Amino acid sequence: MSKEKTIPATLIPGDGIGPEIVQSVTEILDAVGAPFKWEKALGGVAALDATGSPLPKETIESIRRTGLALKGPLTTPVGGGFKSINVTLRQEFGLFANVRPTKTIVPGGRFENINLVIFRENLEGYYAAMENYIPYGDDPHAIATSAGYTTRKECNRIVRYAFEYAVKNNRKRVTLVHKANILKLLTGLFLEEGRKVAKEYEGRVEVNERIVDACAMQLVTDPWQYDCIVTTNLFGDILSDLTAGLVGGLGLAPGANIGEKAAVFEAVHGSAPDIAGQNKANPTSLLLAANMMLAHVGRQDLATRIDKAIEKVITSGAVRTGDLGGKATTTELTAALKQALV
């Protein structure tokens, strides 16, 4: 891809601290000459207030045009029957792979030198469940049922994506995480397909298997044994937040949602309305997501420059936001990161 070519991309500022951290990130992207030509779009409560919908058709059409989006945190409105905006985006664009890298940036913590990636199946499992109440006696909601599902096709696709990522990024090992000892069909199918795919990569990528509860324990007692983890929707959601906790929390946790026709990159933390507008928010999660977006479009060179600036600033400890134990404002951290770019 030509380094001079501009790339259309959808930009969703989001809710709460979203507009502040999006402003910070776009300033830093501009400072390195990132190729994105932004189409601004609305989502979340901001969109509901402006258009009557938390995910307007104009936003969906923009992503369909660009095939690429960077979004700040979105708040799904409470009540009114609104479906999760993130789930809607994943289903609308077939964003089957959720990719969550976890890497130590802040030195001196309990867990040094963490460097792993979780791949979460994004479309199925209990997050696509059919839920019902069953009445009993006088209680119409006495029993709640949930029927999740997995398909051979999607199990194969997410595992293959993880192995391909491992090959391209010189990763050594992929761990299939499951609960096939109890959910023998629902996650047994995932494990069965995972083993099939793994055989195609013999000699290139090592494979092992873990039951999800054992994996959760080992991520706390010995996380260094893990390199790439691939798992189903619910387990991936839980484990990726756990791994974020190993390196300082969701303020340092980027995420990517990848499909065949679109990719959406995001800060995985919430909109933090309690500090919105106070110039306190940490933009690092969204900036790391923007780096994943740069790598996705073939500009790893720019992502590397930003990565080095983040490491330099946060490691020095002089300029950190409150969530990382410092007192710097969003504006001050942004200025420090721009200054550190080489």
MIVEX-438360 format. One line per 8 residues: number of its first residue (from 1); for each residue z, x negated, y negated of N, C-alpha, C, O, CB. Coordinates in steps of 0.05 Angstrom, whole numbers. Atoms other than C-alpha are relative to their C-alpha. Glycine has a CB too. Example, Ala and Ser with C-alpha at 12.3 -4.5 7.8 and 13.67 -1.06 7.14 Angstrom:
% residues 2
1 = 0 -18 24 156 -246 90 0 -18 -24 13 -39 -24 25 20 -1; -1 16 24 143 -273 21 14 15 -22 18 5 -44 -29 -9 -9
% end
This chain:
% residues 342
1 = 0 -17 24 0 0 0 0 -18 -25 15 -37 -27 24 19 0; 2 15 24 -19 -26 -68 26 1 -16 38 23 -19 -23 10 -18; -24 1 16 40 -48 -110 -3 13 -27 17 19 -40 10 -29 -2; 5 -11 26 7 -20 -172 -2 31 1 0 44 -19 -25 -11 -12; 5 -28 -2 -3 50 -145 25 16 -5 47 10 5 -10 7 28; -23 -18 4 42 105 -171 1 20 23 -19 28 34 -2 15 -27; -4 -18 -23 72 151 -119 15 25 -10 37 23 -19 17 -14 22; -14 -25 8 88 224 -135 24 5 17 23 1 42 -20 24 1
9 = -24 -6 -15 158 244 -115 16 21 -14 16 23 -39 18 -26 4; -16 -22 12 203 304 -126 28 -11 -5 40 -25 12 1 24 20; -27 9 8 269 291 -162 17 25 -5 11 41 -23 -1 -18 -25; -17 -23 2 325 342 -154 28 -10 -10 43 -21 6 3 15 27; -26 10 11 385 326 -200 24 12 13 45 -1 17 1 5 -29; -22 -12 -14 430 376 -165 22 10 -18 18 15 -41 11 -19 20; -22 -12 12 498 401 -183 23 -20 -6 22 -42 4 11 23 17; -23 17 5 564 373 -209 -7 -27 -11 -18 -29 -33 16 -3 26
17 = 5 27 9 559 298 -214 -30 -8 4 -38 -30 -4 18 -20 14; 28 7 -7 486 301 -190 -16 -10 -23 -28 -32 -21 -13 24 11; 16 9 22 452 296 -258 8 -28 -10 -9 -43 -19 1 19 -23; -10 26 10 496 236 -278 -9 -23 19 -18 -43 9 30 0 -2; 7 22 -18 483 195 -215 -31 -2 3 -41 -24 7 12 5 27; 29 1 0 409 214 -215 -10 -16 -24 -29 -31 -22 -12 28 1; 7 15 24 404 188 -286 4 -30 4 -13 -46 -3 16 10 -24; -6 28 -6 437 123 -265 -20 -12 18 -31 -34 13 28 -2 12
25 = 18 11 -20 392 114 -205 -28 -3 -11 -41 -23 -6 0 17 25; 28 2 11 327 128 -241 -2 -22 -21 -23 -34 -24 -8 27 -13; 0 23 18 347 78 -295 -4 -26 15 -19 -44 6 26 -1 -17; 2 25 -16 356 24 -242 -27 -2 13 -38 -24 15 23 0 21; 27 0 -12 291 44 -207 -21 -8 -21 -39 -24 -15 -7 27 12; 18 8 22 255 38 -274 2 -29 -6 -18 -43 -11 6 17 -25; -4 28 7 286 -30 -285 -13 -19 20 -21 -41 12 30 -6 -1; 14 18 -19 255 -58 -221 -30 7 2 -45 -5 18 13 3 28
33 = 28 -8 -1 188 -23 -233 -7 16 24 -29 13 35 -17 -25 -1; 6 -18 -23 193 28 -177 -25 17 -6 -29 25 -29 24 17 7; 26 -13 5 126 64 -167 1 30 -3 -20 43 -5 -18 -7 22; -1 -29 -2 152 135 -167 -7 14 -27 2 6 -48 28 9 8; 6 -17 22 123 187 -213 14 27 6 6 41 24 -32 4 -4; -18 -21 -8 176 241 -215 -10 28 -8 -21 32 -30 27 -5 -12; 2 -28 6 167 316 -211 28 11 1 40 13 23 -20 16 20; -27 -10 0 234 345 -232 0 29 11 -17 45 4 13 -1 -28
41 = -1 -27 -12 256 406 -192 30 8 2 48 -9 1 -13 0 28; -28 -10 0 318 450 -188 9 7 29 -8 13 46 2 25 -17; -12 -8 -25 365 462 -129 29 6 -4 41 -5 -22 -5 -21 22; -28 -5 1 434 489 -116 8 21 -21 -8 38 -28 15 -25 -6; -10 -20 20 477 527 -166 -16 -1 -26 -20 19 -39 30 -5 -6; 17 3 24 436 499 -224 -25 16 3 -34 29 -17 -7 -30 -5; 24 -16 -5 375 531 -193 6 30 0 -10 46 -10 -14 -9 26; -8 -28 -1 411 596 -179 4 12 -28 -5 34 -34 26 4 16
49 = -4 -9 27 432 601 -251 -26 4 -16 -29 22 -32 19 -19 -15; 25 0 16 362 587 -277 -21 19 12 -37 30 -3 -11 -28 -1; 22 -15 -13 319 624 -226 9 23 18 -8 39 26 -17 -19 16; -10 -21 -18 363 669 -184 -1 -8 29 6 7 47 -16 24 -3; 1 10 -27 351 626 -122 11 -28 1 4 -44 -17 -29 1 11; -10 27 -1 388 563 -99 -21 -20 9 -18 -44 7 24 -1 19; 22 17 -8 323 536 -71 -26 14 -8 -39 27 9 1 -6 31; 24 -15 10 265 562 -114 -25 -9 14 -28 -31 24 -3 -4 -30
57 = 26 6 -13 195 566 -86 -14 -24 -14 -29 -38 -1 -18 24 0; 13 22 15 173 517 -141 10 -27 11 -5 -46 12 6 2 -30; -11 25 -11 219 464 -111 -12 -6 27 -19 -28 33 31 2 2; 12 3 -26 193 476 -41 -29 -9 -3 -39 -26 12 2 26 16; 29 6 4 121 473 -67 -3 -29 -10 -22 -43 -3 -13 19 -20; 1 28 10 136 407 -104 3 -19 24 -13 -39 26 21 -5 -21; -4 18 -23 162 374 -40 -24 1 19 -32 -19 30 26 8 15; 24 -2 -16 103 401 -2 -23 -16 -11 -39 -28 4 -9 30 3
65 = 21 15 13 57 369 -53 4 -30 3 -14 -45 10 -2 7 -29; -5 28 1 91 302 -57 7 -12 28 1 -36 33 24 -6 -18; -9 10 -26 119 296 14 23 -20 -2 29 -34 17 -23 -13 14; -21 20 5 176 256 -16 19 11 -21 11 21 -41 -13 -27 -10; -20 -11 19 241 275 -50 25 -17 0 34 -27 20 6 29 6; -26 13 4 304 243 -78 18 22 -12 11 33 -33 -1 -26 -18; -16 -22 10 360 293 -87 30 -8 -3 42 -21 14 -2 24 18; -28 2 4 429 292 -116 15 21 17 2 37 30 7 3 -30
73 = -15 -20 -16 485 333 -84 -5 28 -10 -6 34 -34 30 -6 -1; 5 -28 6 471 407 -80 24 17 10 35 11 31 -26 10 12; -21 -19 -8 523 463 -77 -13 25 9 -27 38 -6 20 5 -23; 9 -26 -10 506 522 -33 19 21 -12 43 19 -7 -1 1 31; -18 -20 12 533 583 -72 16 14 21 6 21 43 -16 20 -16; -18 -14 -18 593 616 -39 -6 30 -3 -9 41 -25 30 -6 -7; 5 -29 0 580 689 -19 -30 5 -4 -45 -13 -9 17 13 -22; 27 -8 5 516 727 -27 -19 -5 23 -43 -1 21 -11 -14 -24
81 = 17 5 -23 491 707 42 -19 -23 -2 -38 -24 13 -15 25 6; 18 23 3 460 642 19 3 -20 23 25 -27 31 5 -14 -27; 1 20 -22 439 595 75 3 -28 -12 -5 -33 -34 -26 3 17; -2 28 9 456 521 70 -27 -10 -10 -47 -8 4 10 -18 23; 25 10 11 404 489 25 -10 -24 16 -34 -26 21 4 -9 -29; 9 23 -16 403 425 66 -13 8 26 -33 -2 34 24 -19 5; 11 -10 -25 392 463 131 -28 13 -5 -46 9 11 19 20 13; 25 -13 7 337 504 97 -22 -21 -4 -45 -18 6 2 17 -24
89 = 20 21 5 301 441 73 -9 -14 27 -32 -19 31 11 -21 -19; 7 13 -25 305 409 142 -18 17 17 -37 7 29 26 -7 16; 17 -18 -16 276 470 176 -27 5 -13 -47 6 1 15 26 4; 25 -5 14 223 483 123 -20 -22 3 -44 -17 7 6 4 -30; 18 23 -2 194 413 128 2 -15 26 -10 -37 29 6 -19 -23; -1 13 -26 211 396 200 12 -28 -2 2 -46 11 -27 -1 12; -13 26 4 257 339 179 18 -6 24 42 -2 23 16 -1 -27; -13 1 -26 276 323 250 20 -23 3 39 -22 19 -20 -3 22
97 = -17 24 -3 310 255 240 18 -4 -25 8 -7 -47 -17 -25 4; -19 7 21 373 245 199 9 -29 5 19 -35 26 25 19 -1; -5 29 -3 383 170 187 22 -7 -19 20 -4 -43 -26 -17 -5; -23 8 17 451 144 163 8 -28 6 23 -33 25 23 20 6; -9 27 -4 459 69 157 29 -4 -11 36 9 -31 -19 -20 -14; -27 6 9 530 42 149 3 -31 0 0 -44 20 22 12 19; -2 29 3 540 -28 122 23 -7 -19 27 6 -40 -27 -12 -11; -22 9 18 601 -64 93 -11 -12 -26 -28 -29 -26 17 -21 15
105 = 6 11 26 594 -76 19 25 -10 -14 26 -32 -25 -14 21 -18; -26 8 12 666 -78 -6 15 -19 18 21 -12 40 17 26 -6; -14 20 -17 700 -141 20 29 5 1 41 20 -16 -5 -28 -11; -29 -1 -2 771 -146 43 12 24 13 37 26 14 11 -2 -27; -11 -24 -13 777 -81 80 7 -7 29 4 -30 38 -20 22 -1; -7 4 -28 800 -71 152 -25 -7 16 -23 -22 36 14 25 11; 24 4 -16 728 -70 177 -20 -16 -16 -35 -5 -33 -11 28 8; 20 17 13 686 -128 154 -25 -1 18 -24 2 42 12 -29 -4
113 = 26 5 -14 613 -140 173 -9 23 18 -20 18 39 3 -25 17; 12 -23 -13 597 -70 195 -29 3 -7 -36 0 -31 16 27 -7; 29 -4 6 522 -59 202 -12 16 23 -21 5 43 -14 -28 -3; 11 -18 -21 500 1 243 -15 23 -12 -12 29 -36 23 9 19; 16 -23 9 454 61 239 4 23 19 2 19 44 -30 -8 -3; -1 -23 -17 464 131 264 -25 18 -4 -33 23 -27 26 17 -6; 24 -18 0 404 175 282 9 27 12 18 28 35 -24 -12 17; -10 -27 -7 421 249 285 -23 19 2 -39 21 -16 21 10 -20
121 = 20 -21 -3 376 303 312 7 22 -20 30 30 -22 -2 12 29; -5 -14 25 368 348 252 -6 30 1 0 45 -18 -15 -12 -22; 10 -27 1 339 415 274 12 19 21 9 43 19 -30 -1 5; -9 -17 -23 374 440 337 30 -1 3 46 -4 -16 -14 -9 25; -29 1 -6 442 441 372 14 25 -11 3 46 -14 12 -25 -11; -16 -22 10 498 484 345 -6 7 -29 2 28 -38 29 -6 3; 7 -6 28 471 480 274 -23 19 -2 -28 29 -24 -6 -26 -15; 21 -20 -1 413 524 295 9 23 18 -7 37 29 -27 -12 10
129 = -12 -18 -20 460 569 334 -4 30 -8 -6 36 -32 29 -5 4; -1 -29 3 456 644 343 29 8 4 40 6 27 -20 15 20; -29 -6 -1 527 669 328 4 30 0 -10 45 -14 15 -13 -23; -6 -28 -2 557 736 344 30 5 3 45 -13 13 -15 13 24; -27 -9 -6 622 774 345 -1 20 23 -21 35 26 14 13 -25; -3 -20 -21 644 814 406 26 16 -5 47 4 -6 -1 -13 29; -24 -15 5 692 871 393 17 2 26 7 2 48 -7 28 -10; -18 -5 -23 754 880 437 24 15 -11 36 7 -31 9 -27 13
137 = -21 -17 10 805 935 428 -7 10 -27 -29 21 -32 27 -15 0; 4 -10 27 813 952 355 -12 -21 -19 -17 -16 -42 27 9 -11; 9 22 17 787 885 330 -31 -4 4 -39 -13 26 15 -26 6; 29 3 -3 711 884 317 -9 -29 1 -31 -36 9 -15 14 -22; 6 29 0 714 808 310 19 -15 19 27 -38 13 2 -11 -29; -20 12 -17 760 793 368 -10 -25 14 5 -44 19 7 20 21; 11 23 -13 713 743 401 -25 -9 -16 -42 7 -23 -8 7 29; 23 11 13 664 696 367 -16 -17 21 -4 -32 36 8 -18 -25
145 = 17 16 -18 605 667 406 -20 -16 -16 -29 -7 -38 -13 18 21; 20 17 12 556 612 389 -18 -11 22 -9 -24 40 13 -23 -17; 19 10 -20 493 596 428 -19 -20 -13 -39 -13 -25 -16 24 12; 17 21 10 464 529 408 -22 -6 21 -21 5 43 16 -25 -6; 21 7 -19 402 499 440 -11 -27 -6 -9 -37 -29 -22 21 -1; 15 24 3 365 435 451 -26 3 15 -27 17 35 16 -25 9; 26 0 -14 292 425 471 -7 -28 8 0 -48 -4 -22 12 -18; 9 26 -10 262 370 511 -16 -15 -21 -14 -39 -24 -17 3 26
153 = 17 13 20 211 357 456 16 -14 -22 10 -37 -29 -18 22 -12; -15 11 23 262 346 400 19 -22 10 23 -42 -5 16 21 -14; -16 21 -10 308 305 444 -16 -26 3 -8 -48 -5 13 8 28; 18 22 -3 250 260 461 -7 -13 -27 -7 -37 -30 -26 8 15; 10 10 26 227 255 389 22 -16 -15 15 -36 -27 -9 24 -17; -20 15 15 294 234 359 7 -26 13 12 -46 0 26 18 -3; -6 25 -14 308 183 413 -22 -21 -4 -17 -44 -9 5 4 30; 23 18 4 238 154 406 1 -11 -29 -5 -35 -33 -27 15 5
161 = -2 9 28 248 150 330 20 -22 -2 16 -42 -16 7 23 -19; -21 21 0 312 110 341 -9 -26 12 -4 -48 1 26 10 14; 10 25 -13 279 61 388 -22 -13 -16 -23 -38 -18 -10 7 28; 21 12 17 219 52 343 12 -14 -24 3 -35 -32 -20 22 -9; -14 13 22 266 38 285 12 -26 8 11 -46 -6 22 20 -11; -13 25 -10 303 -13 327 -21 -22 3 -15 -45 -4 14 6 27; 21 20 -3 238 -49 344 -9 -11 -27 -12 -35 -30 -24 12 15; 11 8 26 213 -50 272 20 -15 -17 13 -31 -34 -9 25 -15
169 = -21 12 17 280 -72 243 17 -21 15 39 -28 7 18 21 -11; -13 21 -15 299 -124 296 29 7 9 46 -10 9 1 -26 -16; -26 -8 -11 357 -83 322 0 -4 30 -21 -3 43 5 31 -6; -1 9 -28 381 -103 391 7 22 20 0 21 43 21 -21 2; -11 -19 -19 414 -41 421 0 28 -11 5 33 -35 28 -8 7; -2 -28 6 409 35 421 20 13 19 18 10 43 -28 15 1; -19 -14 -17 468 76 446 -5 30 -1 -6 42 -22 29 -6 -9; 3 -29 -2 456 147 471 27 13 2 43 8 21 -17 8 26
177 = -27 -13 1 517 189 452 -3 29 7 -20 43 -5 13 -4 -29; 4 -26 -12 527 254 489 27 12 9 48 -1 5 -19 -1 24; -24 -12 -13 577 302 522 -10 14 26 -2 36 32 14 20 -19; 12 -11 -24 538 313 586 19 4 23 12 18 42 -23 -17 9; -20 -5 -21 601 311 628 11 28 -2 21 39 18 23 -20 -3; -10 -27 4 621 379 598 -23 19 -7 -26 40 6 21 0 -22; 23 -16 8 560 408 563 -24 -10 16 -42 -24 6 -6 -2 -32; 18 13 -19 518 392 624 -29 6 -5 -46 -11 0 7 9 28
185 = 28 -6 6 455 427 602 -7 -6 -29 -28 -19 -34 -6 30 6; 6 3 29 459 427 526 -4 -29 -8 -23 -36 -21 22 13 -17; 3 28 7 470 352 520 -10 -16 24 -18 -39 21 26 -11 -10; 12 13 -23 449 335 591 -30 -4 -3 -41 -24 5 6 16 25; 29 2 6 377 348 570 -5 -23 -19 -25 -38 -15 -11 26 -11; 3 22 19 386 300 512 2 -27 15 -14 -45 10 21 2 -22; -5 25 -14 413 246 558 -24 -6 19 -33 -29 22 26 1 16; 23 3 -18 357 258 609 -24 -11 -15 -37 -30 -5 -7 26 13
193 = 23 9 16 303 250 556 4 -28 -11 -14 -44 -13 -7 20 -22; -7 26 11 339 191 525 -5 -22 20 -15 -43 13 29 0 -9; 4 20 -21 338 154 591 -30 -5 5 -39 -28 9 13 8 26; 29 2 -4 263 168 599 -12 -18 -22 -28 -36 -16 -14 27 0; 11 15 22 247 141 530 9 -29 1 -7 -48 -4 8 12 -28; -11 27 -1 292 80 539 -15 -18 19 -19 -42 14 30 1 9; 15 15 -20 252 58 600 -25 -12 -12 -34 -34 -4 -7 17 24; 24 9 13 191 50 555 5 -25 -17 -13 -39 -25 -13 22 -17
201 = -7 22 18 228 -2 513 16 -22 15 27 -40 2 17 11 -23; -14 20 -16 258 -43 570 -11 -28 -7 -35 -32 -9 -4 5 30; 8 27 7 257 -117 552 -2 -4 -30 -4 -27 -39 -25 -6 13; 2 3 29 252 -102 478 26 10 -14 35 -3 -33 -23 17 -11; -25 -11 12 314 -59 462 19 7 23 11 21 41 -6 25 -18; -21 -7 -19 378 -55 502 8 29 -4 8 39 -26 24 -19 -2; -10 -28 3 404 15 517 27 2 15 31 -10 36 -20 20 12; -24 -7 -14 473 40 535 7 29 -7 -5 41 -24 24 -19 -6
209 = -7 -29 3 508 108 538 30 2 -5 46 -14 5 -7 16 25; -29 -5 5 574 135 511 4 30 -2 -12 44 -14 9 -14 -26; -9 -27 5 609 201 516 11 1 -29 24 -19 -37 22 9 21; -5 -1 29 621 224 444 29 -6 -8 34 -19 -27 -8 27 -11; -28 5 7 697 223 445 7 -30 3 22 -41 -13 19 17 17; -5 29 -4 698 152 473 -13 -16 -23 -2 -36 -32 -11 -9 27; 14 13 22 647 132 420 16 2 -26 19 -18 -40 -28 13 -4; -16 -3 25 691 160 364 24 -19 0 30 -32 -20 10 29 -2
217 = -23 18 -1 751 120 389 -10 -29 -4 3 -44 -19 14 2 28; 10 27 1 710 56 397 -10 -7 -28 -9 -30 -36 -21 -5 20; 9 5 28 681 63 327 23 -8 -18 19 -21 -38 -15 25 -11; -23 7 16 751 56 301 13 -26 11 23 -42 -5 21 22 0; -14 24 -12 778 3 350 -18 -24 1 -9 -47 -1 9 7 28; 18 23 -3 715 -40 358 -28 9 -8 -46 11 9 0 -11 28; 26 -10 9 656 -15 315 -22 -21 3 -46 -13 3 2 9 -28; 20 21 0 620 -82 320 -17 1 26 -38 -12 27 13 -27 -3
225 = 16 -2 -25 596 -65 391 -24 18 -4 -42 18 13 17 10 22; 22 -19 4 549 -13 361 -20 -11 -20 -14 -25 -39 11 27 -10; 23 9 17 481 -26 330 -15 25 -10 -13 32 -33 -19 -18 16; 12 -26 6 440 39 332 12 21 19 14 17 43 -31 -1 3; -10 -23 -16 470 105 355 -19 23 -4 -26 30 -27 29 8 -9; 17 -24 3 426 165 370 14 23 15 24 19 38 -29 -5 11; -15 -22 -12 456 233 384 -10 27 -10 -28 29 -27 30 -3 -6; 8 -27 7 451 308 376 12 8 -27 28 -7 -39 9 20 21
233 = -5 -8 27 462 348 312 29 0 -8 37 -14 -27 -12 27 -5; -29 -3 6 536 365 312 14 -27 2 29 -35 -16 13 20 17; -14 26 -4 559 298 340 -9 -20 -21 7 -36 -31 -7 -11 28; 10 18 21 515 260 291 12 5 -27 18 -14 -42 -30 2 -2; -13 -7 26 544 297 232 28 -11 -1 36 -23 -21 0 31 -4; -28 10 -1 615 280 253 1 -30 0 16 -42 -16 14 12 24; -2 29 -3 603 208 273 -10 -15 -25 0 -36 -32 -16 -9 24; 10 13 23 563 191 211 20 0 -23 21 -18 -39 -26 12 -9
241 = -21 0 20 620 212 166 23 -19 8 35 -32 -9 11 29 -4; -20 18 -10 668 173 210 -8 -29 -7 8 -45 -17 4 2 30; 9 27 6 626 110 202 0 -6 -30 6 -29 -39 -28 -5 11; -2 3 29 623 121 126 28 -8 -7 32 -24 -25 -8 25 -15; -28 7 6 699 117 127 7 -29 7 26 -40 -5 18 18 16; -5 28 -7 696 48 158 -7 -19 -23 4 -41 -24 -17 -8 25; 10 19 21 662 19 96 7 10 -28 -3 0 -48 -30 -3 2; -9 -8 27 697 56 39 -5 28 -8 2 36 -30 -12 -18 -19
249 = 3 -29 6 676 129 43 -28 8 -7 -47 -8 -6 18 7 -22; 26 -11 5 619 174 25 -14 -10 -25 -38 -7 -28 1 30 0; 12 11 24 608 140 -42 -18 -23 6 -33 -33 -12 22 -9 -19; 18 22 -8 573 85 -3 -18 8 23 -28 -10 37 17 -25 7; 14 -9 -23 537 128 47 -26 14 -7 -26 37 -17 17 19 16; 26 -13 6 462 142 38 -10 15 25 0 10 47 -20 -20 -9; 12 -14 -23 421 189 82 -29 5 -5 -38 8 -28 15 26 5; 29 -7 2 348 202 97 -5 22 21 6 21 43 -18 -25 5
257 = 9 -21 -18 317 264 128 -30 -3 3 -45 2 -16 9 28 -10; 27 8 -4 251 245 159 -15 20 17 -5 28 39 -2 -28 12; 17 -17 -17 195 290 184 -28 -12 0 -33 -34 -12 -1 28 -11; 27 11 -2 121 280 199 -16 4 -26 -35 -10 -31 -15 14 23; 15 -6 24 98 310 133 17 -3 -26 6 -1 -48 -10 29 1; -17 3 24 157 299 86 25 -17 7 33 -19 30 9 27 -12; -25 15 -3 219 256 75 17 5 -24 8 4 -47 -5 -31 3; -18 -6 21 280 274 34 24 -19 2 37 -22 23 10 30 1
265 = -22 20 1 331 221 13 22 10 -18 17 23 -38 -11 -28 -11; -22 -14 13 400 239 -10 26 -17 0 30 -35 17 5 26 13; -28 8 -2 471 221 -28 13 20 19 9 44 15 14 -1 -28; -11 -20 -19 510 252 29 27 12 -8 37 30 5 3 -14 27; -25 -12 10 573 265 -11 -5 26 -15 -28 34 -20 15 -20 -18; 2 -26 13 587 330 -46 -4 -3 -31 -7 -25 -41 25 16 5; 6 0 29 577 350 -119 24 -6 -18 21 -9 -42 -11 27 -7; -24 8 14 649 333 -139 3 13 -28 4 -1 -48 0 -30 -4
273 = -2 -13 26 655 386 -194 24 -7 -16 25 -4 -41 -1 30 4; -25 7 14 725 362 -211 -3 -24 -19 12 -27 -38 22 -6 20; 4 22 18 697 299 -243 -27 1 -14 -35 -18 -28 2 -27 15; 27 -3 12 629 325 -266 2 -2 -30 20 10 -43 -13 27 8; 1 2 29 611 306 -337 20 -19 -12 22 -22 -36 4 26 -13; -20 18 10 667 255 -342 -7 -30 2 9 -48 -5 26 4 16; 10 27 -1 625 192 -331 17 -17 20 21 -41 15 0 -13 -28; -17 14 -19 668 174 -270 -14 -5 27 -5 -20 44 25 15 5
281 = 12 -1 -27 619 184 -212 -12 -27 9 -22 -42 -8 -21 21 1; 12 24 -12 597 128 -166 -28 6 9 -32 23 27 17 -11 24; 28 -6 -8 520 128 -161 -10 -16 24 -33 -14 31 -17 -6 -23; 9 19 -21 518 77 -104 -13 13 24 -33 4 34 23 -18 9; 11 -14 -23 506 126 -48 -29 9 -5 -47 4 12 17 25 7; 28 -9 7 445 156 -83 -18 -24 -4 -42 -23 2 1 18 -24; 16 23 5 421 87 -103 -8 -13 27 -31 -22 30 15 -21 -17; 7 10 -27 424 64 -30 -21 18 13 -38 9 28 25 -2 18
289 = 20 -19 -11 385 127 -11 -27 -6 -13 -48 -4 0 9 29 -6; 25 7 14 333 108 -64 -12 -25 12 -36 -28 14 5 -3 -30; 9 24 -13 329 40 -30 -14 7 26 -35 -5 33 23 -19 5; 13 -9 -25 314 75 36 -28 12 -6 -47 9 9 18 20 15; 25 -13 9 260 114 -1 -21 -22 -7 -44 -19 -1 5 18 -24; 18 22 6 230 49 -28 -11 -13 25 -35 -18 27 15 -21 -18; 9 12 -26 228 19 42 -20 19 14 -39 9 26 24 -5 18; 17 -20 -13 196 84 67 -29 -1 -10 -48 4 5 12 28 -4
297 = 27 1 12 137 76 19 -11 -29 -1 -31 -34 -14 1 12 -28; 11 27 -2 128 2 34 9 -19 -22 -4 -40 -25 -29 1 1; -9 18 21 167 -28 -24 28 -12 6 46 -9 -10 1 15 -27; -25 13 -8 221 -65 13 7 -23 -19 31 -30 -22 -2 -11 29; -6 21 19 214 -120 -38 18 10 -23 36 -5 -31 -27 -11 -12; -17 -11 21 243 -75 -92 27 8 10 48 5 -3 -14 24 -14; -25 -8 -13 296 -47 -45 18 -25 3 43 -23 -1 -4 13 27; -16 24 -4 319 -118 -30 12 -10 -26 35 -18 -26 -18 -23 12
305 = -11 8 26 327 -134 -104 24 17 -8 45 7 -17 -22 2 -22; -22 -18 7 371 -73 -114 24 -5 19 47 -5 10 -9 30 2; -22 6 -19 411 -87 -50 16 -25 -9 40 -24 -8 -12 -5 28; -14 25 9 427 -157 -76 17 5 -25 38 -6 -27 -21 -22 -5; -15 -7 24 449 -129 -143 25 15 7 47 10 -4 -17 16 -20; -23 -16 -9 495 -78 -109 21 -19 12 45 -17 5 -8 22 20; -19 18 -13 526 -132 -66 14 -19 -20 38 -23 -18 -15 -17 22; -11 18 20 535 -179 -124 21 13 -18 43 2 -22 -22 -12 -18
313 = -18 -14 19 568 -128 -170 25 9 15 48 5 5 -14 24 -13; -23 -11 -13 613 -95 -119 18 -22 13 42 -20 13 -9 20 22; -15 22 -12 633 -160 -84 17 -14 -21 40 -22 -16 -18 -20 13; -16 14 21 655 -191 -150 25 16 -8 45 4 -16 -18 -4 -25; -23 -16 5 702 -133 -161 6 6 -29 24 21 -36 24 -12 11; -6 -3 29 698 -136 -237 -8 28 -10 4 39 -28 -15 -21 -16; 10 -26 9 659 -70 -244 -2 18 24 -21 17 39 -28 -3 -15; -1 -19 -22 678 -16 -195 10 27 -11 27 28 -29 17 -9 23
321 = -9 -26 8 686 59 -203 27 7 14 35 -8 32 -21 22 7; -27 -7 -10 752 94 -187 2 3 30 23 -4 41 9 25 -13; -1 -4 -29 735 112 -115 1 -27 15 8 -28 38 -24 16 9; 0 26 -12 728 37 -101 23 -17 -11 24 -42 -8 -26 -15 -4; -24 14 9 794 19 -135 -3 -12 -28 15 -27 -36 7 -21 19; 3 11 27 766 2 -204 3 21 -21 13 43 -16 -28 -13 -2; -2 -18 22 763 34 -272 -26 3 -16 -26 15 -37 22 -10 -19; 25 -1 14 690 28 -291 -12 28 -1 -7 44 17 -20 -19 13
329 = 14 -25 2 650 87 -315 -27 -2 14 -36 -23 22 -4 8 -30; 27 -1 -11 583 109 -286 -19 -17 -17 -35 -33 -6 -10 29 2; 18 15 18 549 80 -347 5 -30 2 -15 -45 2 5 9 -29; -6 29 -2 585 13 -341 -10 -12 26 -20 -34 26 30 -4 -3; 10 10 -26 568 6 -267 -30 -2 -1 -42 -21 10 9 19 23; 30 0 2 495 24 -282 -9 -25 -15 -27 -39 -7 -10 26 -13; 7 23 16 492 -29 -336 4 -27 15 -12 -45 14 17 -1 -27; -6 24 -16 524 -81 -290 -21 -5 22 -29 -27 27 28 1 12
337 = 20 2 -21 475 -66 -235 -27 -9 -11 -41 -25 1 -3 26 15; 25 8 13 415 -72 -282 1 -30 -8 -18 -44 -5 -6 17 -24; -4 28 8 443 -138 -308 -2 -19 24 -12 -41 21 28 -4 -13; -1 17 -24 450 -164 -236 -27 -2 14 -31 -19 32 20 10 19; 27 1 -13 377 -151 -217 -13 -27 -5 -13 -37 -27 -18 23 -11; 15 26 3 337 -214 -204 -28 4 10 -44 -15 10 14 -23 16
% end
